[in-house]
Amino acid sequence: MKVLAIVMLLLLHSVSAYAEEVWLVIGASDLTPAGIALKWKRSGTSSGITVSSRDCGDARNVYMWAPKVEKSIEAARQSLKAVPSYIQDAYIKRCRVRPGSPLAFRESAVDVSIADVPATAVNWDDADRVTTSQPLTSTSSIVISRYYDGKSIEDPLEGRRERVILVRQGGVRQSLEPCTTPEKFTATEGRFAFQCTVAQAGDELLHKVVVYSMKGEKTAEVMHCRTPLLTTKTITCEMEKVEADGVLKLQKVQKAL
């Protein structure tokens, strides 16, 4: 009986971990984010979505461009017939979508603009090319969509940019204010906060902390502060000060909300 109970729990976990099943019509695949972005651009269409195969539960990760994501194998077969003949070797892949993944929110794993990152760019890593997501609460998540801004290639970031998107219950999306290197997310009842990079002083990066309601409304901002921690009534973070000798000093502060 004990063994049967364990088996049932594992089966239930497997079903809940991959609740949505879709069929991807795959037009191209590549082992790298830059490679799949380039293949998507060369397809001549901006439609579709890029997918990380790990978001389908695969152990080995491959990036794929899917011009169509369908709910049934029948619909996928019809979409496959409609794929232009110049897209060779298109096929269908069954995918059990990992909840909370970019695919679950129908966000591209790699933005098509990544294809335009110059080969001469020296500070771009694969992590700068891929979309990530993380839960805030049981009903809301954050998606960070990374892309290339060709108009800003001469800036210190070489055109690296991020869109910060709040996804609420029911899939409602809201883009937040522009933020460089959004990280250190923290949430409490009704609010969430995170830090953005705003400047560099010597070898040190300086930050700001921003606070939002769960409706996506910005409610507070603390300049030159990092590592936020929320309670229901306060925001705590570490104030930054770079001394004349270049040494960074941190002092914990708490502000009422």
Secondary structure, DSSP 8 states (H G I E B T S, - for coil): -HHHHHHHHHHHHHHHHT-EEEEEEE-EEESSHHHHHHHHHHTT---SEEEEGGGGT-SS--EEEESEEESSHHHHHHHHHHS-TTSTT-EEEEEEE-TTSTGGGT--SS-GGGGGS-TT--S--GGGTS-EEEESSSS-EEEEEEEE-GGGTTSTTTTEEEEEEEE-GGG-EEE----SS-EEEEEETTEEEEEEEEEEETTEEEEEEEEEETTS-EEEEEETEEEEEE-SSEEEEEEEEE-TTS-EEEEEEEEE-
